[in-house]
Amino acid sequence: MLSGKAANVTLPAGSWGGPYTTPTGEQVTVYASSVYPVDPSIGQRWANFLDSLVHGSELSSVTVFLAPEVQIDRFCGSDAIACYSSQEDLLIAPGDDPASDLSAEAVVTHEYGHHIAAHRSDAPWDALDYGTKRWSSVMQVCARARKGELAPGAEDPVRYDVNPGEGFAESYRVLNERKAGRAETPWQIVSRSLYPSDAALAALDQDVVSPWTGDTATTTSARFTRKVRTRTSAFTTPLDGTLKVTVKASAGTRVMVDVFAAGARVIHATGGAVARSTTVCGARTYRVRVHATKGNGWFSLAVAKP
């Protein structure tokens, strides 16, 4: 297990470091265990490294603690090489390479991927468990989790390798290694089924630099006549999340609203005003049918989608 979860961590006595200012003007907080000799250049090097990663404003909130294996075992668990606490924005990682084919930089990059996820929304899911919005949509995390192929949030050894939260952190590592022109660290922590495509890496990059912040809504209106009793519209849903459909009819008009995804009806409701939600989980096109059961008035259709 590469990464674990830490909580309520108090840095050991004698730890040294603090905020460092990078050449780009970013402030990054780095502490090191007393096991390492006090050397501000070490903290500065790691602050500069973190600033070199694809990041957003969340960089200023992270605290990095560099520790030897014995302290990592204490904070992260004996099976973990490193860990991250979202409650404390704390990243605990080795100050030296854990293995010949695993650098300390690769480990820190993976853990910083968790910090990215902790500061992004993938509503209605937790981005720490599912990954960020665009990446998880491209990777079909929701649909694959429903099928039992993936196990969001799994920390047990049996399902850890299909935890999409860990797959996201590993994908973030790959993204940064490619951008920096570094040799790619072997993909051996999670299932190969979570290895990112170019489209997934592009989506992840966008999630970091231009985070998804909420649903977008559109409203249209139309009128029923004696001859035209049904109105149908279609739209795309490139992102997974919550889809909300609201129909409001003018006085004296009642409607029946049906929403379809891939031919299956996912919403059915009647009345003068209808507001219903459903979860977009892999479907990329929807169709809304509004049928007048009474009256010839106007109606408005509002669609809010991720």
N, C-alpha and C positions, 0 to 999 in steps of 0.2 A: 504494500500500500504506500503510495507516494504521499498522499495528503490526508490529514485528519482534521478534526474540528477542535478548537481550543476555546475555553471560556473562563472568565474570572482569573486571568493570569496576572500575577504580580511579578515584575521583573526582579531577578535575584539581586541581592545586595552586591555592590561593586560593579554593576553593569555601567558602561560608559557610552557616551555619545550624546545625541540630541538633534536639533534641526540643522540641516545643511542646505545651503543655497547653491543650486546648480548653475552652470553657465547661462542657462536660458532664463534664470530668475525664479525658477520653481523652488519651493521649500519642501524638503523631504526629511522625515524624522527617522533616524537610524540609530539603534543601540546595539552594543555588542557585549557578550558575556565577559566577565573578568578573566576568563581563561585566555582570552586574546589580549596581547599587549596593547596598551592605550596608544592609539595611533590615529589621529584625526583624518589622515589620508585614506584610511580604510573606509570610514563612514562616508567620506566624500565620494570615494569611488563607487560605492553602492548607491548613493543618492543619484549620482550621474547616470549610473546604469538604469535605475528605475525611470529616470526622466527620459531616457532614450527609448523606452517602450512606448507602444501606441497607448495613449492614455487621455483622460479628460481631467476635469477639475477635481476628481476624487483623489488625485495623487497627493494633494496637500493634507488629506485626512489619514493617510496610512502611517502606521508605525511598524518598522521592521526591527526584529530582534534576531541577531545572528548568534547562534549557540552551538556548542558541541553536541555530539550524539546523546550523551548522558542526560543533558538538560532537555533536549528535544523529546527523549523518551518520557521524561517526567511530565511535560506539558501536553504532548501530542499523542502519547501512547506508544507502546513498544514496536508496533508494526508500521508506524508512520515515519517518513523521512523529514516531514515538515507539516505545518498546519496553519490554519487561519481562523481567527475569531471575528465574526461579523459584528458582534456586540461591541467589541473594543477596537475594531479596525486594525487588528494586530496580526502581523505576519511573522511567524516563527520559522526560521530556516537555517540550514547549516552555513557556516562561514567558509567552509572548504568543500571541495568536490566530494560527494558521497561515494562515487565509484568512478572507474576509469571511463565508462561510457555515459556518465551522468554528472554534468557540471552543476556547481552551486547556482550559476546563472540560470540554467534551465529550471531548477527547482524553484527559485525565487520568481521566475516568470510565470510558472504554473500557479503559484500561490497568489500572485498579483492578479491573475485571471479571476480568482475567487473574489478578490477585492472589487474588481470591475463589476462582477455579477451582483455583489451586495449593494452596489450603488446604481443599479439599473432595474427597470420594471419589465416584467413579463406577465403582467396581470392577465388572468386571475391566478397565475401560478407564481411561485417563488423563483426568481432567476437564479438563486444559488443552487436550486435543485434541478431546474429545467434548462438553464442557460438563458442568454439574453433573447429578446423578442424575435429579431430577424433570423439570427442563427438557429434558434430552436424551431422556427417555422420551416426554414430550408431543410433542416435535418429531420423534420417530421417527428419531433420528440413526443408531442401529445398522442398522435395516432399510434406510434410504436409503443408508447407506455400503456395505452389501452389494450394493445395486443399482448402485453407482457414481455415484449422484446427488450424494453428498457425499464430501469427501476430508479426513478428520480429520488434523490435523497438517501439512497442505500449506502450504508457505511459498513455493512457486514461483508466478510471475505467472499461469500457466495455470490453476491450480486453487485459488488463494488465495481467490477469491470464493465457493467452496463449502466452505471450511474451517469446520466447525461450531464450533471453538474461537473463531474470530473472530466468528462469528454470535452466540455466547453473549455475548462482550464487548460487542458492539453492542446486544444485547437488554438487557443490564445498563444500558447508557447510556439506552436508551429508558425502562426502568423508573424510573430516577432522575429523568429529565426530566419524566415524567408526574407523579410524586409531588411534585416541587417546583413544578409548574405552569409550567415553562419551555417555550418553543417547542421543538418536536422538531427536532433536527438532521437534515438530509436523509439518508436511507438510501441510501448510494452506495458503501460500502466492500465489501460482500458481496452475494451474490445476494438478490433479493427473496424467493426461496423460503425464506430463513432469517428473514424478518421474523416477529416473535413474535405469536401470537394472545393474546387476553386470558388464556386458560388457561395458555399458556406463560409469560407474565409472572407470573401468580399462582404457578406452580410455581417459577419462578426466585426470587421473593421468599421463598418458604418455604425454598428451598435455602440462602439466605443467612442467614436468622434462625434456622432450625431445621434444621441440616445432617443429611443422611442419614448414619448411622454404621455400618450393617451390616444383614445379613439378619435377618429375623424367622422364628422356627421354631414350628411347631405339631405336636402329636403326638396321634394318635387310635389306638384299638385296637378290634378286633372278633374274632369267633370264626367259624371255618368249621364247618359241619355236613355231614351226609351229603347234605342237599338244597341247602344254600347253599354253593356252591363258589367263587363269585366275588363280590368286593366292589369297588364303584366309588365314587370320590369326585371332585368337581370343585372348583376354586378359581380365584380371579382373580389376575392378575399385573399390577397397574397400572404397575409399574416394570420397566425392562429390567435385566438383570444375570445372575447365576448362580442357577439353580434346582437344589437338591439334594434327592433323594428317597431315603429310607432305610427299608427294610422289614426287620423282624426277626421271625422265626417261632419259635414254641415248639418244644421238642425233638420230633423225629419228624415235623415238618411242613415241607414244601417248597412254595415258591410260584413263580409266574411273574408278573413285574411288567412292565406296559406303561404308558408315559406318552404321551399324545397332545396335540398342539397343533393346533387348527384341522383336526382329522381326520387329521393326519399323525402317525405314530408316531415319537417322538424318543428313546425309551428302551425297551429290551427286555432283560430279564435274568432269570435263574432261580437258585434256591438257597434255603438256609435263612436266609440274611442277604444282603440286596442293598443296595448304596449306589452311586448313580449321579448324575451331574450333567449339566446341559445349559444352554445359554445362552438366556435369554429375550431375544428380539430382535424386538419388535413384537407378539408374540402376547399377548393379554390374558386368555385363559382356558386352563386345562389340565385334563386328566382323567387320573386314575390308576386303573388296573384291576389288582387283585391277585387272582390265581386260584390256588387250592390244587391242586397236582399230586400231593400226598401228605399224608395225615393230616387230622385234624379240629381241630387246636389253635388257639390264639390267635396273633394277629400284631399288631404295632404299625407304624403308618405315620407317619414324621416327614417333614415338608416344610419346608425352609428356602428362603425366597424373598426377593428384594430389596424 
